[in-house]
Amino acid sequence: MGSMKAGEGAVTAGGRINDLPRTVLEMKLRERNQTLAEFVEDPERFARRFGEPGTLSVRHLQRLISGRKPDGSPVGRPRPATARLLERMLGLGIGELLSAPGAVRGSTEDPDAELRQRLSAARRVNADVLTLLHSQLSSVRRLDRELGASTAHEEVATKIRQIARLRSHSLTSDVRGRLAALLAEFGTLAGWQKLDMGSVHDSWQFYEQAKAAARESGDEAFEVHCLAEQAFVLIDVGETGSAVDLLCAAERQARHLAGRLLRAWLAAAHGEALAADGQGSASLLAFDRAAALLPIDLSAVDGPYVVLDPVHLARWRGHALARIGEPEAVNVLSTALSRLDPTFTRAEVALRVDLATAFVTMGEHEEGRAHAARARALAVEIGSVRQQRRIAQLIASGRED
């Protein structure tokens, strides 16, 4: 059968759309609906941004997805750097990626042996393994904030399945609790990703799973954080009053169990919900509470992961100001944009949408169009359906054309 050339439509074996994928790697490419040429651009960008030395050409990718060399012999493993690059991008081991679909699932036919294998794997989770899993979480967070959920979500979902398996087969209460906390962190990331991808139902479900894991962690701070993030799903579906109530309760619950950073984050989240609900004065008071709570030293903060410093708090307050139509929003958001870490691509998109809204409210349509255009370009690049919808709503409202 003829192999597919770069750029000749969707990835298929033999060029026929109904052919079964020969490897899990080929199956993953089909799921992404990319040509070979389009796919190899992703590893190149990933390698540049994260300092990975691996490379991948279209010709090499053709061999890998077929599982065979031109002479028909098995393709073998790629160089370690290339293997690591594919593993980090797709969230699966290179052995599984090069295997036939279904081979891994069918490899253990004896259910007793499968259970013993999973119990054995869970017993090997120690401090070093937990540190590695946390490192992977940090890496995928960076990938998510720079390249967007469309690139990073699959890896997050894969890690959730992996950690959930380890937790459910762990017999050590301390390890199980730490895996549960880690699962809550991956779950909130997945929930936020799905919200950004426009899938509010899937987002809600990820938060439900994260809350269940957080309860098992034994640390109420993780449960409060999961609950609070879920409130943003309510805001997006118009349930702003419910979001206000939920975040008000979260603030009260956190008062005696969480550190100052999480409490500041909760106050700011409450402020956003209040602004969305049309309660402008109460919203600004909530942001004042957040500013008062925000610790000066953020280097030794423990507990749930939140992104909050003076710059992010300013852009968050600016978002609320833009929502309630305050002219001050332009200066607050413009200053925040000038100081924003450029690796926070999704944050920049949201900030520019807020700036477009604020400029148009002031009648400065040219500035509004410029920020809306830049936000739209970035939103498309990272696959942010949520921000694309906000821009479309701004245009449809007739406030920006």
C-alpha positions as CSV (number, residue, x, y, z in Angstrom):
1,M,0.0,0.0,0.0
2,G,1.3,3.5,-0.8
3,S,2.3,5.7,2.0
4,M,0.8,9.1,2.5
5,K,2.7,12.2,1.4
6,A,2.9,15.3,3.6
7,G,-0.1,17.6,3.1
8,E,-2.3,15.1,1.3
9,G,-5.3,15.4,3.6
10,A,-6.0,13.4,6.8
11,V,-3.7,10.8,8.2
12,T,-4.8,7.4,6.8
13,A,-3.1,4.1,6.2
14,G,-2.8,3.5,2.4
15,G,-4.6,6.8,1.8
16,R,-8.1,5.3,2.5
17,I,-10.1,6.9,5.2
18,N,-11.7,3.6,6.3
19,D,-8.4,1.8,6.9
20,L,-7.7,0.9,10.5
21,P,-4.8,2.6,12.2
22,R,-1.7,0.5,12.4
23,T,-0.3,2.0,15.5
24,V,-1.6,4.0,18.5
25,L,0.5,6.9,17.2
26,E,-1.4,6.8,13.9
27,M,-4.7,6.7,15.9
28,K,-3.7,9.7,17.9
29,L,-2.9,11.7,14.7
30,R,-6.3,10.8,13.3
31,E,-7.9,12.0,16.5
32,R,-6.1,15.4,16.1
33,N,-7.3,15.5,12.4
34,Q,-3.9,16.6,11.2
35,T,-1.8,15.9,8.2
36,L,1.7,14.6,8.8
37,A,3.1,18.0,7.8
38,E,0.8,19.7,10.2
39,F,1.6,17.4,13.1
40,V,5.4,17.6,12.8
41,E,5.1,21.4,13.3
42,D,3.8,20.8,16.9
43,P,6.9,18.9,18.1
44,E,9.1,21.6,16.6
45,R,7.2,24.4,18.5
46,F,7.2,22.2,21.7
47,A,10.9,21.5,21.4
48,R,11.8,25.2,20.9
49,R,9.7,26.3,23.9
50,F,10.6,23.7,26.4
51,G,14.2,23.0,25.4
52,E,13.7,19.5,24.2
53,P,16.4,18.3,21.8
54,G,14.2,15.8,19.9
55,T,13.3,16.3,16.3
56,L,10.8,14.7,13.9
57,S,10.6,14.8,10.2
58,V,7.6,13.8,8.0
59,R,9.6,10.8,6.6
60,H,10.4,9.6,10.1
61,L,6.8,10.1,11.2
62,Q,5.6,8.0,8.3
63,R,7.8,5.1,9.4
64,L,6.7,5.4,13.0
65,I,3.0,5.4,12.3
66,S,3.3,2.4,10.0
67,G,5.3,0.5,12.6
68,R,7.5,-0.8,9.7
69,K,10.7,0.2,7.9
70,P,10.6,0.3,4.0
71,D,12.0,-3.3,4.0
72,G,9.1,-4.5,6.1
73,S,11.0,-5.1,9.3
74,P,9.7,-3.6,12.6
75,V,10.6,0.1,12.9
76,G,12.2,-0.1,16.4
77,R,12.3,2.7,18.9
78,P,13.3,6.3,17.9
79,R,16.2,8.1,19.5
80,P,15.6,8.8,23.2
81,A,15.2,12.5,22.7
82,T,12.5,12.0,20.0
83,A,10.8,9.3,22.1
84,R,10.6,11.7,25.1
85,L,9.3,14.5,22.9
86,L,6.4,12.3,21.6
87,E,5.7,11.0,25.1
88,R,5.4,14.5,26.6
89,M,3.2,15.7,23.7
90,L,0.8,12.8,23.6
91,G,0.9,11.6,27.2
92,L,1.7,7.9,26.4
93,G,4.9,5.8,26.6
94,I,6.7,5.3,23.3
95,G,6.1,1.5,23.5
96,E,2.4,2.1,23.7
97,L,2.5,4.7,20.9
98,L,4.2,2.2,18.5
99,S,2.0,-0.7,19.4
100,A,-1.1,-1.8,17.6
101,P,-4.3,-0.3,18.9
102,G,-5.9,-2.6,21.4
103,A,-2.6,-4.5,22.0
104,V,-2.1,-2.9,25.4
105,R,-5.7,-3.3,26.5
106,G,-5.7,-7.0,25.5
107,S,-2.2,-7.8,26.8
108,T,-3.6,-9.0,30.2
109,E,-6.4,-11.5,29.7
110,D,-6.3,-12.9,33.3
111,P,-8.2,-10.4,35.5
112,D,-6.5,-11.7,38.6
113,A,-3.1,-11.1,37.1
114,E,-4.1,-7.6,36.0
115,L,-5.2,-6.7,39.6
116,R,-2.0,-8.0,41.0
117,Q,0.0,-6.0,38.4
118,R,-1.9,-2.8,39.4
119,L,-1.5,-3.4,43.1
120,S,2.2,-4.0,42.5
121,A,2.5,-0.7,40.5
122,A,0.8,1.2,43.3
123,R,3.2,-0.2,45.9
124,R,6.1,1.3,44.0
125,V,4.8,4.8,44.4
126,N,7.2,6.5,46.8
127,A,8.5,10.0,47.4
128,D,10.6,10.0,44.2
129,V,7.6,8.9,42.1
130,L,5.4,11.6,43.7
131,T,8.1,14.2,43.0
132,L,8.2,13.0,39.3
133,L,4.4,13.3,39.0
134,H,4.5,16.8,40.4
135,S,7.2,17.7,38.0
136,Q,5.1,16.4,35.1
137,L,2.2,18.5,36.4
138,S,4.4,21.6,36.4
139,S,5.5,20.9,32.9
140,V,2.0,20.4,31.5
141,R,0.8,23.5,33.2
142,R,3.5,25.5,31.4
143,L,2.6,23.7,28.1
144,D,-1.1,24.6,28.7
145,R,-0.5,28.3,29.5
146,E,1.8,28.8,26.5
147,L,0.2,26.6,23.8
148,G,-3.3,26.2,25.1
149,A,-5.7,23.4,26.1
150,S,-6.0,22.0,22.6
151,T,-2.4,21.0,22.8
152,A,-2.1,20.0,26.5
153,H,-5.5,18.5,27.4
154,E,-4.9,15.0,26.1
155,E,-1.8,14.7,28.2
156,V,-3.7,15.9,31.3
157,A,-6.5,13.5,30.7
158,T,-4.0,10.6,30.3
159,K,-2.3,11.6,33.6
160,I,-5.6,11.7,35.4
161,R,-6.4,8.1,34.3
162,Q,-2.9,7.0,35.3
163,I,-3.0,8.6,38.8
164,A,-6.6,7.5,39.4
165,R,-5.5,3.9,38.8
166,L,-2.6,4.2,41.2
167,R,-4.7,5.8,43.9
168,S,-7.5,3.3,43.6
169,H,-5.0,0.4,44.0
170,S,-2.8,2.0,46.7
171,L,-3.0,0.4,50.1
172,T,-1.0,3.0,52.0
173,S,-3.1,5.8,53.4
174,D,-0.4,8.5,53.2
175,V,0.5,7.7,49.6
176,R,-3.2,7.4,48.7
177,G,-3.9,10.8,50.2
178,R,-1.0,12.5,48.3
179,L,-2.1,10.8,45.1
180,A,-5.6,12.1,45.7
181,A,-4.3,15.7,46.2
182,L,-2.4,15.3,43.0
183,L,-5.4,14.0,41.2
184,A,-7.4,17.0,42.4
185,E,-4.8,19.3,40.9
186,F,-4.8,17.6,37.6
187,G,-8.6,17.6,37.7
188,T,-8.9,21.3,38.2
189,L,-6.5,21.9,35.3
190,A,-8.6,19.6,33.1
191,G,-11.8,21.3,34.2
192,W,-10.3,24.8,33.3
193,Q,-9.0,23.4,30.0
194,K,-12.5,22.1,29.0
195,L,-14.1,25.4,30.0
196,D,-11.6,27.2,27.7
197,M,-12.4,24.6,24.9
198,G,-16.1,25.5,25.2
199,S,-17.2,22.2,26.7
200,V,-19.0,23.3,29.9
201,H,-20.5,19.9,30.6
202,D,-17.1,18.1,30.5
203,S,-15.6,20.9,32.5
204,W,-18.3,20.4,35.2
205,Q,-17.6,16.7,35.3
206,F,-13.8,17.1,35.7
207,Y,-14.5,19.5,38.7
208,E,-16.8,16.9,40.2
209,Q,-14.1,14.3,40.0
210,A,-11.5,16.7,41.3
211,K,-13.7,17.5,44.4
212,A,-14.1,13.8,45.1
213,A,-10.3,13.4,45.0
214,A,-9.8,16.5,47.1
215,R,-12.1,15.1,49.8
216,E,-9.9,12.0,50.0
217,S,-6.7,14.0,50.2
218,G,-7.6,15.0,53.8
219,D,-6.8,18.7,53.1
220,E,-9.9,20.9,53.0
221,A,-8.0,23.6,51.1
222,F,-7.9,21.4,48.0
223,E,-11.7,20.8,48.2
224,V,-12.4,24.6,48.6
225,H,-10.2,25.3,45.6
226,C,-12.0,22.8,43.4
227,L,-15.4,24.1,44.5
228,A,-14.3,27.7,43.8
229,E,-13.0,26.9,40.3
230,Q,-16.2,25.1,39.4
231,A,-18.0,28.4,40.0
232,F,-16.6,29.8,36.8
233,V,-18.6,27.1,34.9
234,L,-21.7,28.6,36.6
235,I,-20.7,32.1,35.4
236,D,-20.2,30.9,31.9
237,V,-23.7,29.4,31.7
238,G,-25.3,32.5,33.2
239,E,-25.8,31.2,36.7
240,T,-24.1,34.2,38.2
241,G,-26.1,34.3,41.4
242,S,-25.3,30.7,42.2
243,A,-21.6,31.4,41.5
244,V,-21.7,34.3,44.0
245,D,-23.3,32.1,46.7
246,L,-20.8,29.3,46.1
247,L,-17.8,31.6,46.3
248,C,-19.1,33.4,49.3
249,A,-19.4,30.1,51.1
250,A,-15.9,29.1,49.9
251,E,-14.4,32.3,51.3
252,R,-16.0,31.7,54.7
253,Q,-14.9,28.0,54.7
254,A,-11.3,29.0,53.9
255,R,-11.0,31.6,56.6
256,H,-9.5,29.2,59.1
257,L,-8.0,26.5,57.0
258,A,-6.2,28.1,54.1
259,G,-3.1,30.3,53.7
260,R,-3.2,34.0,52.7
261,L,-2.6,33.3,49.0
262,L,-5.5,30.9,48.5
263,R,-7.8,33.3,50.5
264,A,-6.7,36.2,48.3
265,W,-7.4,34.1,45.2
266,L,-10.9,33.2,46.6
267,A,-11.7,36.8,47.3
268,A,-10.7,37.8,43.7
269,A,-12.8,34.9,42.3
270,H,-15.7,36.1,44.4
271,G,-15.1,39.6,43.0
272,E,-15.3,38.3,39.4
273,A,-18.6,36.5,40.2
274,L,-20.1,39.7,41.8
275,A,-19.1,41.7,38.7
276,A,-20.7,39.2,36.4
277,D,-23.9,39.4,38.6
278,G,-24.0,43.2,38.3
279,Q,-22.9,43.9,41.9
280,G,-20.1,46.4,41.0
281,S,-19.5,47.9,44.4
282,A,-19.4,44.6,46.2
283,S,-17.1,43.3,43.5
284,L,-14.5,46.1,44.1
285,L,-14.7,45.5,47.8
286,A,-13.8,41.8,47.2
287,F,-10.8,42.8,45.2
288,D,-9.7,45.2,48.0
289,R,-9.9,42.1,50.3
290,A,-7.8,40.1,47.8
291,A,-5.1,42.9,47.6
292,A,-5.0,43.1,51.5
293,L,-4.6,39.3,51.8
294,L,-2.0,38.8,49.0
295,P,1.3,37.8,50.7
296,I,4.5,39.7,49.7
297,D,6.6,36.5,49.6
298,L,5.1,34.0,47.3
299,S,8.2,31.7,47.2
300,A,7.2,29.3,50.0
301,V,3.5,29.0,49.4
302,D,2.0,25.5,49.9
303,G,-1.4,24.0,49.1
304,P,-3.5,24.1,45.9
305,Y,-1.9,25.7,42.9
306,V,-3.2,29.2,42.1
307,V,-1.7,31.9,39.9
308,L,-1.9,35.2,41.7
309,D,0.6,38.0,42.1
310,P,0.1,41.8,41.8
311,V,0.1,41.7,38.0
312,H,-2.5,38.9,37.8
313,L,-4.6,40.5,40.5
314,A,-4.6,43.7,38.5
315,R,-5.7,42.1,35.3
316,W,-8.4,40.2,37.3
317,R,-9.6,43.5,38.8
318,G,-9.4,45.1,35.4
319,H,-11.7,42.4,34.0
320,A,-14.3,43.2,36.7
321,L,-14.0,47.0,36.0
322,A,-14.5,46.3,32.3
323,R,-17.6,44.2,33.0
324,I,-19.2,46.9,35.1
325,G,-18.2,49.6,32.6
326,E,-15.8,51.6,34.7
327,P,-13.4,53.9,32.7
328,E,-10.6,53.0,35.1
329,A,-10.5,49.6,33.4
330,V,-8.4,50.8,30.5
331,N,-5.5,52.1,32.7
332,V,-5.6,49.1,35.0
333,L,-5.6,46.6,32.1
334,S,-3.0,48.4,30.0
335,T,-0.6,48.4,32.9
336,A,-1.2,44.8,33.6
337,L,-0.6,43.9,29.9
338,S,2.7,45.7,29.9
339,R,3.9,43.7,32.9
340,L,2.4,40.3,32.0
341,D,4.7,37.4,31.7
342,P,4.6,36.6,27.9
343,T,4.4,32.9,28.5
344,F,0.8,33.3,29.8
345,T,-0.7,33.3,26.4
346,R,-4.3,32.4,27.4
347,A,-4.2,35.2,30.1
348,E,-3.0,37.7,27.4
349,V,-6.0,36.7,25.2
350,A,-8.5,37.3,28.0
351,L,-6.8,40.5,29.0
352,R,-7.0,41.8,25.4
353,V,-10.7,40.9,25.2
354,D,-11.2,42.9,28.4
355,L,-9.2,45.8,26.9
356,A,-11.3,45.7,23.7
357,T,-14.4,45.8,25.8
358,A,-13.1,48.7,27.9
359,F,-12.0,50.8,25.0
360,V,-15.2,50.3,23.1
361,T,-17.2,51.3,26.3
362,M,-15.2,54.6,26.2
363,G,-16.0,55.1,22.5
364,E,-12.4,54.4,21.4
365,H,-13.4,51.9,18.7
366,E,-10.1,51.8,16.8
367,E,-8.1,50.8,19.9
368,G,-10.9,48.3,20.7
369,R,-10.7,46.7,17.2
370,A,-6.9,46.4,17.5
371,H,-7.0,44.5,20.8
372,A,-10.0,42.4,19.6
373,A,-8.1,41.4,16.4
374,R,-4.9,40.4,18.3
375,A,-7.0,38.5,20.9
376,R,-8.8,36.7,18.1
377,A,-5.6,35.7,16.4
378,L,-4.1,34.3,19.7
379,A,-7.4,32.6,20.6
380,V,-7.5,30.7,17.3
381,E,-3.8,29.8,17.7
382,I,-4.3,28.2,21.1
383,G,-7.8,26.9,20.4
384,S,-9.5,29.0,23.0
385,V,-13.2,28.6,22.1
386,R,-14.2,30.5,25.2
387,Q,-12.4,33.6,24.3
388,Q,-13.4,33.4,20.6
389,R,-17.0,33.4,21.9
390,R,-16.4,36.5,24.0
391,I,-15.0,38.3,20.9
392,A,-18.0,37.2,18.8
393,Q,-20.4,38.4,21.5
394,L,-18.6,41.8,21.6
395,I,-19.0,42.1,17.9
396,A,-22.6,40.9,17.8
397,S,-23.5,43.4,20.5
398,G,-22.7,46.2,18.0
399,R,-20.2,47.7,20.4
400,E,-17.2,46.7,18.2
401,D,-17.2,46.3,14.4
